Amino acid sequence: MRIGILTSGGDCPGINATIRGVCKTAINHYGMEVIGIHSGFQGLLTKDVESFTEKSLSGLLNLGGTMLGTSREKPFKKNGVMSGVDKPALIARNIEEMGLDCVVCIGGNGTQKTAAKLSAMGLNIVSVPKTIDNDIWGTDFSFGFDSAVSIATDAIDRLHSTASSHKRVMVIEVMGHKVGYVTLHAGIAGGADIILLPEIPYDINVITDVINRRSREGKPFTILAVAEGAISKEDAKLKKKEYKEKISKRKYPSIAYELAEQIQEATDKEVRITVPGHTQRGGSPCAYDRVFATRVGAKAAEMILEGKYGYMVAMRDGETTAVPLEEVAGKLKMVDPKCGLIKEAKTIGISFGDE
Ligand code: F6P
């Protein structure tokens, strides 16, 4: 068999380890031929590809980023490269011309959606979930998440000593797009006093009350971990369109800056902001993600051998499994505000800014 592999959407630690897992299994174990497709779906449109050998796969396990390159090209949308061209039809033609029996698509929610659409056209697709956000429906976790949590936790750890020395409020903004998994886990692991998630709208008065109460109790500093997509109770009442419009007119670069100003005004505290940004997506995958990536990579190759097309590899209850792409596409996995982790965090005194 001859298979293609591509990585699409935002990168994250563990992609190269996944490519290695797919390719080593496909080439060495099943005797398949593997073609690497550059820059996501863009490479499938332009036939920008390379042939992999066993040698191409050395040194990949702990390497950050993606050796194939990536792009946010969505072939079912009119924008992007080659506007005016029937991109899905071109992709189908190129797959046939290159003699690919299957294409492995490694990516986040956007990629799963595209993969599902290509599969619905009758193309042989197997996908692998990849994102630091952990927001892909159908899988308990995705690789990249644990590495990002470790990086954000380290950043929070480092804020404690300086926050305490200066008796300041430290606001750290954590990535995660529209969901709060990275913030929730890093916030708990780093010992944040307040954690704000998109799934639990906050009240600024609750936040300032916590900060003032801590001061009265002899803890003159506070660490606040806020998810980039966190939202106030007031804003959560707005219609989607109204909220989008409000955000587009916001005078602050991001939520951390808005909160910092509100806290500064309502307390006598000095506030400082930390935005680790893309450091959360860069560098080597942690040990957990290397193992995870190896497992989902090997499973993808096995699914191809079995002709199990139109499925995403998922990790459920610690085991790899296959979930139909049509079930995954278009859904967003969010933190359940009633989950055990949040209940337990509340019992140890962490505030989520809601009550
Ligand atoms: O999906 C991963 C992610 O890092 C999100 O957490 C973040 O909102 C977004 O990508 C940033 O995207 P970009 O790399 O395009 O700035």
Boltz pocket constraint, residues with backbone or C-beta under 6 A from the ligand:
constraints:
  - pocket:
      binder: B
      contacts: [[A, 10], [A, 11], [A, 108], [A, 131], [A, 132], [A, 133], [A, 175], [A, 176], [A, 177], [A, 228], [A, 281]]
      max_distance: 6.0
